[in-house]
Amino acid sequence: MKKYIIYCLVILPILTQAQGNLKASLDKVKSYVKEIKLEKSTVNQQFSYDNANPYDVKIAITTSDSKGKSTEEIYEFNLGLMGEVKRSASSKEMKVELSSQKNLKVIRYTKGGEMQNYENKVEILAENVDDARELEKNLKDAIAAAKTAWEASVKLPKDDLAPLQTWLEQHIKEVSSDKQTVKQSLKKSGAYKDRAVLTSEENDGKKTTELQSDFSWGDFNENGAELKISGKEVTVSVKSKNDYVRTQQGSVMKGYDDEVKFAAANPTEGTILQMAIQKIIPLAKKELQNRVPKVATKEEGFKILKDRLKDVKVNESGYRQKIELACMTTYNLKSEVKGKTVEETFKFNFGDLTDFKLSVSKEVIRIASKVQDSKKFIQVTKDGALQNYDNSVEFIAGDIEDARYQMEALPAIAKGCKGNVAAGDFTWLAGKVKSIENPKQELVLQDGDKCKWKLTSTASDSKKTVETVLEFNLYDIDPNKIEVDVSGKTVGIMGNTINKEKFIKQTKDGKPTFASEVNLVVNTIEDAQKGVATFKALVGGCKK
C-alpha cells in the first residue's frame, strides 16, 4: 500500500502536467481543422479528443459534392502512436498528412457508419499554406506531448516476474469484432514461475477453433514481441528460436510451434500488451536459467535421468523407456506408432557419447547423441534380433522441461564416465578371444615367449570352413595402430605392424603368406576397449 501511495504521489503530477500540455497543443490543432471548400465539393472536418484521455483523438470528415451527396469518414487513434507529420500541396488542395510509427495500421477507420480495415495515415486539408504550416507545427507538438501523457498513463508492474504474470492473466481476455470473437485466458502452467498456458477459442460465426499453447516466457526471443495489425484484427505475436511451444486442440496434441499469438481489442491495448510481454521475457529467462540445474557429476546426472526419462504417450503413439543407471548401460525403448510396435535395445558406455542435441518433431522431442569420432560402439538389438553396431542413440523426452533437464544431465554423465580403461593380462585377453563361437579362436604364446604370439582362427559358414594361423612378434606391432574394429555385427581388436610392413606370417588353409594386420574377435565393445588397452600394454613390454 505504501509503494502504491508513493507511486501515485510521483506519477500523478507528471501525468496531470503532461495532459495539460497535451490539451493546450490539441486545442491549437483543433482551431486549424475546419471546413474547406474545394472546386466541386465541400469537406467538413472536425477534430476532437477525449477529455479524460486526451491522447485519444477523433477526426470526422464529411465530404459533400455539388449534388448534395455526402460521405462521412471517421479516424480514431492514439496520438501517442503516431510518427511523421508532413505538409504537401497540389494545384487543387493543401494538406497535412499524419502517419503512424513504423507505418503500423493503428488508426481505426469508419466509413458510412461501418468499420473498415485499420489504416496507417490520415490527411487533413488546410485552407492555405499558413494554416498548413501551423497545423503541421501544432500536430508535431501534440504528438510529443501525447507520447509523454500516454506513457505516463500506462501502469505496468515493475520488473518482477510474478506481478507481470498476474497482470497478463488479467489483461489477456475476450476480444470481439464485427465478425469474430476470440475468447482467451492465460494461466500459470505447472510448478514453474516462467511457464504459462494460453487457451483461446475463435468463433467467426461459422465455426469454432480451439487451441491451447503451453510455453515458457523464457524461451521467447529478447525484444521478440511484435504488434501486428491486419485488416480489422490486432494481435501481439511472440516468437522463439526453437519449436518449444506445445500446442493442443481439445484432447489432440497438435505438435510444437515457435510462436504464440494474443488478440487485442485495439492498437493501444495491443501496444501495452506488447510492452508487458517485452518486460516479462528477460525476467523469465533469468528464472529459467536459475531453476535448471547445473549438473557437475555423473551421480547428479543419473538422479535426474531416473526422474526425467520416463514413458511417453502422445495421441495414439506411445514410448516405453528403461535405462540402467550405470556407465556401461542398457537402454530399452519400446515404440508403438500407428499400430506398429518396435522394441529396441541399445548397449553402450556413456563415456563414449558426445554431442548431445535436442530436436523437436511434430509430436516427439528427442535428444540425440553420437559416439566420439562417429565410431560404431553401440550394440543394437531390434525385436530380439542383433543388428549392425551403430554410432548414435536417441532418447525420448516427455516434454520440453524433461528434455531441458536431460540436456544438462546427459553430458555430465558422459563426462563422468570417461576414463582410462584398465588393461588386463595375456590370460584375460586369450580367454576373451577363446569365448567366441564363430570364428573359433585360440591365442597362445610361441615357445612360452611373451613377445611371440600365435593366433589360430577357424571361421565356418554353411558352405565351408577356413582356418587361418597368424604368427608374429609383439615388437613388430605399432602400439599407436591398435584400435577397436567394428564391422556390421562383429567387434574386434585390430593391430597393424610398424609402417604396415608384412611382418606377420599368415597360413590360410595351409597356404603360407605374409600380412601386416592382425584381428582378434571379441564379444562386446567393452571387451574390445579393454582388449586394446591390454594389447598396447603387452606390446609396450616387448622390445626387439
C-alpha positions as CSV (number, residue, x, y, z in Angstrom):
1,M,0.0,0.0,0.0
2,K,2.8,2.3,0.9
3,K,4.5,1.7,-2.5
4,Y,1.2,2.4,-4.3
5,I,0.8,5.8,-2.5
6,I,4.4,6.7,-3.4
7,Y,3.7,5.7,-7.0
8,C,0.6,8.0,-7.0
9,L,2.5,10.9,-5.5
10,V,5.2,10.6,-8.1
11,I,3.3,9.6,-11.2
12,L,0.0,11.6,-10.9
13,P,1.7,15.1,-11.0
14,I,3.7,14.0,-14.1
15,L,0.5,12.7,-15.8
16,T,-1.5,15.8,-14.9
17,Q,1.2,18.2,-16.3
18,A,1.6,16.1,-19.4
19,Q,-2.1,16.1,-20.1
20,G,-2.3,19.8,-19.5
21,N,0.5,20.4,-22.1
22,L,-1.2,18.0,-24.5
23,K,-4.6,19.7,-24.3
24,A,-3.1,23.1,-25.0
25,S,-1.4,21.7,-28.2
26,L,-4.6,19.9,-29.2
27,D,-6.7,23.0,-28.8
28,K,-4.4,24.8,-31.2
29,V,-4.7,21.9,-33.7
30,K,-8.5,22.0,-33.4
31,S,-8.6,25.6,-34.4
32,Y,-7.0,24.8,-37.8
33,V,-9.1,21.7,-38.6
34,K,-12.2,23.2,-40.2
35,E,-14.4,23.2,-43.2
36,I,-12.7,23.5,-46.6
37,K,-14.4,24.4,-49.9
38,L,-13.0,22.8,-53.0
39,E,-13.9,23.2,-56.6
40,K,-16.5,20.5,-56.7
41,S,-17.0,19.6,-53.1
42,T,-17.1,20.8,-49.5
43,V,-15.1,19.0,-46.9
44,N,-16.3,19.5,-43.3
45,Q,-13.5,18.5,-40.8
46,Q,-13.9,18.2,-37.1
47,F,-11.2,17.4,-34.6
48,S,-12.0,16.3,-31.0
49,Y,-10.3,14.5,-28.1
50,D,-11.3,12.5,-25.0
51,N,-11.1,14.9,-22.1
52,A,-10.0,12.1,-19.7
53,N,-7.5,10.6,-22.1
54,P,-6.7,13.5,-24.4
55,Y,-4.2,11.4,-26.4
56,D,-7.2,9.5,-27.8
57,V,-8.3,11.7,-30.7
58,K,-11.0,11.7,-33.4
59,I,-11.1,13.3,-36.8
60,A,-14.5,13.3,-38.5
61,I,-14.5,14.2,-42.2
62,T,-17.8,14.7,-44.2
63,T,-17.4,15.3,-47.9
64,S,-20.4,16.7,-49.8
65,D,-20.5,17.0,-53.5
66,S,-22.4,19.6,-55.6
67,K,-25.5,17.3,-55.8
68,G,-25.8,17.1,-52.0
69,K,-24.4,13.5,-51.7
70,S,-22.2,13.2,-48.7
71,T,-19.8,10.6,-47.2
72,E,-18.7,10.5,-43.6
73,E,-15.3,9.2,-42.6
74,I,-14.1,8.9,-39.1
75,Y,-10.5,8.3,-38.0
76,E,-9.9,7.4,-34.3
77,F,-6.4,6.8,-32.9
78,N,-4.0,7.2,-30.0
79,L,-1.9,10.2,-30.9
80,G,1.0,8.7,-28.9
81,L,1.3,6.0,-31.5
82,M,1.7,8.5,-34.4
83,G,5.0,9.4,-36.0
84,E,5.7,11.6,-39.0
85,V,3.8,14.8,-40.0
86,K,4.4,16.3,-43.4
87,R,2.8,19.0,-45.5
88,S,2.2,18.9,-49.2
89,A,0.3,20.8,-51.9
90,S,-1.2,20.3,-55.3
91,S,-2.9,22.6,-57.8
92,K,-6.3,21.9,-56.1
93,E,-5.6,21.4,-52.4
94,M,-3.3,22.0,-49.5
95,K,-3.0,19.1,-46.9
96,V,-1.1,17.8,-43.9
97,E,-0.6,14.1,-43.7
98,L,-0.3,12.4,-40.3
99,S,1.1,8.8,-40.3
100,S,1.8,6.2,-37.6
101,Q,5.1,5.0,-36.2
102,K,6.7,2.2,-38.3
103,N,3.7,2.6,-40.7
104,L,1.6,0.3,-38.4
105,K,-2.1,0.5,-39.1
106,V,-3.2,1.8,-35.8
107,I,-5.9,4.1,-37.0
108,R,-9.5,2.9,-36.6
109,Y,-11.3,3.9,-39.8
110,T,-15.0,4.1,-40.2
111,K,-16.8,4.9,-43.5
112,G,-20.5,5.4,-43.9
113,G,-21.0,4.1,-40.3
114,E,-19.2,0.8,-40.9
115,M,-15.7,0.0,-39.6
116,Q,-13.2,-0.7,-42.3
117,N,-9.7,-2.1,-42.1
118,Y,-7.3,-0.2,-39.9
119,E,-5.2,2.5,-41.6
120,N,-1.7,4.0,-41.1
121,K,-2.3,7.6,-42.1
122,V,-4.9,10.4,-42.2
123,E,-5.0,13.6,-44.3
124,I,-6.2,16.9,-43.1
125,L,-7.0,19.7,-45.6
126,A,-5.9,23.3,-44.9
127,E,-7.3,26.5,-46.3
128,N,-3.9,28.0,-47.1
129,V,-0.2,27.5,-46.6
130,D,0.0,29.5,-43.4
131,D,-2.8,27.3,-41.8
132,A,-1.0,24.2,-43.1
133,R,2.3,25.3,-41.5
134,E,0.6,26.0,-38.2
135,L,-1.3,22.7,-38.3
136,E,1.9,20.8,-39.1
137,K,3.8,22.5,-36.2
138,N,1.0,22.0,-33.6
139,L,0.5,18.4,-34.6
140,K,4.2,17.7,-34.0
141,D,4.0,19.4,-30.6
142,A,0.8,17.4,-29.8
143,I,2.4,14.1,-30.8
144,A,5.4,14.7,-28.5
145,A,3.0,15.7,-25.6
146,A,0.7,12.8,-26.4
147,K,3.6,10.3,-26.1
148,T,4.6,11.7,-22.7
149,A,1.0,11.7,-21.4
150,W,0.1,8.3,-22.7
151,E,3.3,6.6,-21.5
152,A,2.7,8.2,-18.0
153,S,-0.8,6.7,-18.0
154,V,0.4,3.1,-18.7
155,K,0.6,1.3,-15.3
156,L,2.6,-1.9,-15.8
157,P,4.1,-3.7,-12.8
158,K,7.8,-3.1,-12.0
159,D,10.4,-5.6,-13.2
160,D,9.1,-8.6,-11.2
161,L,8.1,-11.9,-12.8
162,A,5.1,-12.8,-10.6
163,P,3.2,-9.4,-10.8
164,L,3.8,-9.2,-14.5
165,Q,2.4,-12.7,-15.0
166,T,-0.7,-11.7,-12.9
167,W,-1.1,-8.5,-14.9
168,L,-1.0,-10.5,-18.2
169,E,-3.6,-13.0,-16.8
170,Q,-5.9,-10.1,-16.0
171,H,-5.5,-8.3,-19.3
172,I,-5.5,-11.1,-21.8
173,K,-9.2,-11.5,-22.2
174,E,-12.1,-11.9,-24.7
175,V,-11.9,-9.7,-27.8
176,S,-14.8,-9.2,-30.2
177,S,-15.1,-7.6,-33.6
178,D,-18.0,-7.4,-36.0
179,K,-17.4,-10.9,-37.4
180,Q,-15.2,-12.7,-34.9
181,T,-15.0,-13.4,-31.2
182,V,-11.8,-14.6,-29.5
183,K,-12.2,-16.0,-26.0
184,Q,-8.8,-16.2,-24.4
185,S,-7.4,-16.8,-21.0
186,L,-3.8,-17.0,-19.6
187,K,-2.9,-19.0,-16.6
188,K,0.3,-20.2,-14.9
189,S,1.4,-23.6,-16.1
190,G,2.6,-26.2,-13.7
191,A,5.1,-25.6,-10.9
192,Y,7.4,-23.3,-12.8
193,K,7.1,-19.5,-12.4
194,D,8.2,-18.8,-16.0
195,R,5.7,-21.1,-17.7
196,A,2.1,-20.2,-18.8
197,V,-0.7,-21.7,-20.8
198,L,-2.8,-19.7,-23.2
199,T,-6.3,-21.1,-24.0
200,S,-8.1,-19.5,-27.0
201,E,-11.4,-20.1,-28.7
202,E,-12.0,-18.3,-32.0
203,N,-15.6,-18.1,-33.4
204,D,-16.2,-16.5,-36.8
205,G,-19.9,-17.2,-36.9
206,K,-19.4,-20.4,-38.9
207,K,-17.0,-22.5,-36.9
208,T,-15.2,-22.5,-33.6
209,T,-11.5,-23.3,-33.3
210,E,-9.9,-24.1,-30.0
211,L,-6.2,-24.0,-29.3
212,Q,-4.1,-24.4,-26.2
213,S,-0.5,-23.2,-26.1
214,D,1.8,-24.2,-23.3
215,F,5.2,-22.4,-23.1
216,S,7.9,-20.7,-21.0
217,W,8.2,-17.0,-21.4
218,G,11.9,-17.6,-21.1
219,D,12.1,-19.4,-24.4
220,F,11.0,-16.3,-26.4
221,N,13.4,-14.0,-28.2
222,E,14.6,-10.9,-26.4
223,N,12.5,-8.0,-27.9
224,G,10.5,-10.7,-29.7
225,A,7.0,-9.4,-29.1
226,E,5.6,-7.8,-32.2
227,L,2.4,-5.8,-32.7
228,K,0.6,-7.0,-35.8
229,I,-2.5,-5.3,-37.4
230,S,-4.1,-7.0,-40.3
231,G,-7.5,-5.9,-41.6
232,K,-9.6,-5.4,-38.5
233,E,-7.6,-7.7,-36.3
234,V,-5.0,-6.7,-33.7
235,T,-2.6,-9.3,-32.3
236,V,0.7,-9.5,-30.5
237,S,2.9,-12.2,-31.7
238,V,5.9,-13.5,-29.8
239,K,8.4,-16.0,-31.3
240,S,11.1,-18.4,-30.1
241,K,14.2,-19.6,-31.8
242,N,13.0,-23.1,-31.3
243,D,9.8,-25.0,-31.5
244,Y,9.2,-25.2,-27.8
245,V,5.5,-24.2,-27.6
246,R,3.3,-27.2,-27.1
247,T,0.0,-26.8,-28.9
248,Q,-3.2,-28.8,-28.3
249,Q,-6.7,-28.9,-29.8
250,G,-9.1,-30.5,-27.3
251,S,-7.6,-33.8,-26.4
252,V,-5.4,-33.9,-29.5
253,M,-1.8,-32.9,-29.3
254,K,-1.1,-30.8,-32.4
255,G,2.7,-30.6,-32.1
256,Y,5.3,-28.0,-31.2
257,D,5.5,-24.4,-32.6
258,D,7.8,-21.4,-32.3
259,E,5.1,-18.7,-31.9
260,V,2.2,-17.6,-29.7
261,K,-0.4,-15.0,-30.7
262,F,-2.5,-12.9,-28.3
263,A,-5.6,-11.0,-29.6
264,A,-6.1,-7.3,-28.5
265,A,-9.1,-5.2,-28.7
266,N,-7.4,-2.2,-30.3
267,P,-3.9,-0.9,-31.2
268,T,-3.5,0.9,-27.9
269,E,-4.2,-2.3,-25.8
270,G,-2.1,-4.3,-28.2
271,T,0.8,-1.9,-27.7
272,I,0.5,-2.1,-23.9
273,L,0.3,-5.9,-24.1
274,Q,3.5,-5.8,-26.3
275,M,5.2,-3.7,-23.6
276,A,4.3,-6.1,-20.8
277,I,5.5,-9.1,-22.8
278,Q,8.8,-7.4,-23.5
279,K,9.2,-6.8,-19.8
280,I,8.4,-10.4,-18.8
281,I,10.7,-12.2,-21.3
282,P,14.1,-11.3,-19.7
283,L,12.8,-11.9,-16.2
284,A,11.5,-15.3,-17.3
285,K,14.9,-16.1,-19.0
286,K,16.7,-15.4,-15.7
287,E,14.2,-17.6,-13.8
288,L,14.6,-20.4,-16.3
289,Q,18.4,-20.2,-16.2
290,N,18.4,-20.3,-12.4
291,R,16.0,-23.2,-12.0
292,V,17.5,-25.6,-14.5
293,P,20.3,-27.3,-12.5
294,K,24.0,-27.1,-13.4
295,V,25.0,-30.7,-13.2
296,A,28.5,-31.3,-12.0
297,T,28.8,-35.1,-11.5
298,K,27.6,-38.3,-13.1
299,E,25.8,-39.1,-9.9
300,E,23.7,-35.9,-10.1
301,G,23.1,-36.7,-13.8
302,F,21.9,-40.2,-13.0
303,K,19.5,-38.9,-10.4
304,I,17.9,-36.5,-13.0
305,L,17.8,-39.3,-15.6
306,K,16.0,-41.5,-13.1
307,D,13.3,-38.8,-12.6
308,R,13.1,-37.5,-16.1
309,L,13.5,-40.4,-18.5
310,K,10.0,-42.0,-18.5
311,D,7.3,-43.4,-20.6
312,V,5.7,-41.0,-23.1
313,K,2.2,-41.0,-24.5
314,V,1.4,-38.7,-27.5
315,N,-2.1,-39.1,-29.0
316,E,-2.1,-42.7,-30.4
317,S,1.6,-43.2,-30.1
318,G,3.4,-44.5,-27.0
319,Y,7.1,-44.9,-26.0
320,R,8.2,-47.0,-23.0
321,Q,11.7,-46.4,-21.8
322,K,14.0,-48.1,-19.3
323,I,17.7,-47.5,-18.7
324,E,20.3,-48.9,-16.3
325,L,21.9,-46.1,-14.3
326,A,25.5,-47.1,-14.9
327,C,28.3,-46.0,-17.2
328,M,28.1,-49.3,-19.1
329,T,24.4,-49.3,-19.7
330,T,21.5,-50.9,-21.4
331,Y,18.7,-48.7,-22.8
332,N,15.4,-50.3,-23.8
333,L,12.9,-48.4,-26.0
334,K,9.5,-49.9,-27.0
335,S,7.7,-47.7,-29.6
336,E,4.1,-48.1,-30.6
337,V,3.4,-45.8,-33.6
338,K,0.5,-46.1,-36.0
339,G,-0.4,-49.6,-34.7
340,K,3.1,-50.9,-35.2
341,T,5.2,-52.0,-32.2
342,V,9.1,-52.0,-32.3
343,E,11.3,-52.9,-29.4
344,E,14.9,-51.8,-29.4
345,T,17.8,-52.4,-27.0
346,F,21.0,-50.3,-27.1
347,K,24.1,-51.3,-25.1
348,F,26.9,-48.7,-24.8
349,N,29.2,-46.9,-22.5
350,F,28.1,-43.3,-21.6
351,G,31.7,-42.3,-21.7
352,D,31.8,-42.9,-25.4
353,L,28.9,-40.4,-26.1
354,T,29.3,-36.8,-27.1
355,D,27.5,-34.0,-29.0
356,F,24.0,-34.2,-27.3
357,K,21.4,-32.4,-29.4
358,L,17.8,-31.6,-28.7
359,S,15.3,-31.8,-31.6
360,V,11.5,-31.4,-31.8
361,S,9.4,-33.0,-34.5
362,K,5.7,-32.7,-34.9
363,E,4.9,-34.8,-31.8
364,V,8.1,-36.1,-30.3
365,I,11.0,-34.5,-28.5
366,R,14.3,-36.4,-28.9
367,I,17.8,-36.0,-27.5
368,A,20.3,-37.5,-29.9
369,S,23.9,-38.3,-29.2
370,K,26.7,-39.9,-31.2
371,V,29.9,-41.7,-30.3
372,Q,33.1,-39.8,-30.3
373,D,34.7,-39.7,-33.9
374,S,31.5,-41.5,-35.1
375,K,32.8,-44.9,-34.1
376,K,30.2,-47.7,-34.1
377,F,30.4,-48.6,-30.4
378,I,26.6,-49.0,-29.8
379,Q,25.2,-52.5,-29.9
380,V,21.7,-52.6,-31.2
381,T,19.0,-55.2,-30.9
382,K,15.7,-54.8,-32.7
383,D,12.7,-57.1,-31.9
384,G,15.2,-59.6,-30.4
385,A,17.5,-59.7,-33.4
386,L,21.0,-58.4,-33.3
387,Q,21.6,-55.5,-35.7
388,N,24.8,-53.9,-37.0
389,Y,26.6,-51.8,-34.5
390,D,25.7,-48.1,-34.7
391,N,27.3,-44.8,-33.8
392,S,24.3,-42.9,-32.4
393,V,21.4,-43.2,-30.0
394,E,18.3,-41.2,-29.3
395,F,16.3,-40.7,-26.1
396,I,12.7,-39.7,-26.0
397,A,11.6,-36.8,-23.8
398,G,8.0,-36.4,-22.5
399,D,8.0,-32.6,-22.7
400,I,10.3,-29.6,-23.1
401,E,11.1,-29.5,-19.3
402,D,12.1,-33.1,-19.2
403,A,14.3,-32.5,-22.3
404,R,15.8,-29.4,-20.8
405,Y,16.9,-31.2,-17.6
406,Q,18.1,-34.3,-19.5
407,M,20.2,-31.9,-21.7
408,E,22.1,-30.9,-18.5
409,A,22.3,-34.4,-17.1
410,L,23.5,-36.5,-20.1
411,P,26.7,-34.5,-20.9
412,A,27.6,-34.6,-17.2
413,I,27.1,-38.4,-17.1
414,A,29.2,-38.8,-20.3
415,K,32.0,-36.7,-18.8
416,G,31.9,-38.6,-15.5
417,C,32.0,-42.0,-17.3
418,K,35.1,-41.1,-19.4
419,G,38.3,-42.6,-18.1
420,N,41.3,-44.7,-18.9
421,V,40.3,-48.4,-19.4
422,A,42.4,-50.7,-17.2
423,A,44.5,-53.2,-19.1
424,G,44.2,-56.9,-18.4
425,D,46.9,-59.5,-18.9
426,F,47.6,-62.1,-21.6
427,T,45.5,-64.7,-19.8
428,W,42.5,-62.3,-19.7
429,L,42.9,-61.5,-23.4
430,A,43.3,-65.1,-24.5
431,G,40.2,-66.0,-22.5
432,K,38.0,-63.4,-24.2
433,V,39.3,-64.4,-27.7
434,K,38.6,-68.1,-26.9
435,S,35.0,-67.4,-25.8
436,I,33.8,-66.5,-29.3
437,E,32.0,-69.4,-31.0
438,N,32.5,-68.3,-34.7
439,P,35.2,-67.9,-35.5
440,K,36.8,-70.3,-33.1
441,Q,40.0,-68.6,-31.9
442,E,42.9,-69.6,-29.8
443,L,45.7,-67.2,-28.8
444,V,48.8,-68.8,-27.4
445,L,52.5,-67.8,-26.7
446,Q,55.0,-69.3,-29.1
447,D,57.5,-71.4,-27.1
448,G,56.4,-69.7,-23.9
449,D,57.8,-66.3,-25.2
450,K,55.6,-63.5,-24.0
451,C,56.6,-61.4,-27.1
452,K,55.8,-64.0,-29.7
453,W,52.1,-64.8,-30.3
454,K,50.2,-67.3,-32.4
455,L,46.5,-66.8,-33.3
456,T,44.6,-69.7,-34.8
457,S,41.2,-68.7,-36.2
458,T,38.6,-71.1,-37.7
459,A,35.6,-69.5,-39.4
460,S,32.7,-71.6,-40.6
461,D,29.6,-71.0,-42.7
462,S,27.1,-73.2,-44.4
463,K,29.5,-73.9,-47.3
464,K,33.0,-74.2,-45.9
465,T,35.4,-73.9,-43.0
466,V,38.5,-71.7,-43.2
467,E,41.4,-71.9,-40.8
468,T,43.9,-69.0,-40.5
469,V,47.0,-69.0,-38.4
470,L,48.9,-65.8,-37.6
471,E,52.4,-65.9,-36.1
472,F,54.0,-62.6,-35.1
473,N,56.3,-60.7,-32.7
474,L,54.7,-58.1,-30.5
475,Y,57.7,-55.7,-31.1
476,D,56.7,-55.6,-34.8
477,I,53.3,-54.2,-33.9
478,D,52.8,-50.4,-33.8
479,P,51.2,-49.6,-30.4
480,N,49.6,-46.5,-31.9
481,K,47.9,-48.5,-34.6
482,I,45.9,-50.8,-32.2
483,E,42.2,-49.9,-32.1
484,V,38.7,-51.2,-31.8
485,D,37.4,-52.6,-35.1
486,V,33.7,-52.9,-35.8
487,S,32.2,-54.4,-38.9
488,G,28.5,-55.0,-39.1
489,K,27.7,-57.2,-36.1
490,T,31.3,-58.1,-35.3
491,V,33.5,-56.5,-32.8
492,G,37.3,-56.9,-32.9
493,I,40.7,-55.6,-32.0
494,M,42.9,-54.7,-34.9
495,G,46.6,-54.2,-34.8
496,N,48.9,-53.1,-37.6
497,T,52.6,-53.7,-37.9
498,I,55.1,-50.8,-37.9
499,N,54.8,-48.9,-41.2
500,K,52.3,-51.7,-42.2
501,E,55.2,-53.9,-43.3
502,K,54.3,-57.5,-43.9
503,F,55.9,-58.9,-40.8
504,I,53.2,-61.4,-39.8
505,K,53.4,-64.9,-41.0
506,Q,50.0,-66.0,-42.2
507,T,48.9,-69.5,-43.1
508,K,45.4,-69.8,-44.6
509,D,44.1,-73.3,-45.3
510,G,47.7,-74.5,-45.4
511,K,49.0,-71.8,-47.8
512,P,51.7,-69.5,-46.3
513,T,51.7,-65.7,-47.0
514,F,52.7,-62.6,-45.1
515,A,50.4,-59.9,-43.7
516,S,50.6,-56.6,-41.9
517,E,47.4,-56.8,-39.9
518,V,46.1,-59.0,-37.0
519,N,42.4,-59.1,-35.9
520,L,41.1,-60.6,-32.6
521,V,37.3,-61.0,-32.4
522,V,35.6,-60.4,-29.0
523,N,32.1,-60.3,-27.8
524,T,31.4,-56.7,-26.8
525,I,32.7,-53.2,-27.2
526,E,33.6,-53.2,-23.6
527,D,35.8,-56.3,-24.1
528,A,37.3,-54.6,-27.2
529,Q,38.2,-51.4,-25.4
530,K,39.9,-53.3,-22.6
531,G,41.5,-55.6,-25.2
532,V,43.0,-52.6,-26.9
533,A,44.4,-51.3,-23.6
534,T,45.8,-54.8,-22.9
535,F,47.3,-55.3,-26.4
536,K,49.0,-51.9,-26.2
537,A,50.4,-52.6,-22.7
538,L,51.8,-56.0,-23.8
539,V,53.3,-54.6,-26.9
540,G,54.9,-51.9,-24.8
541,G,56.5,-54.5,-22.7
542,C,58.3,-56.1,-25.6
543,K,61.4,-54.7,-27.2
544,K,63.3,-56.1,-30.2
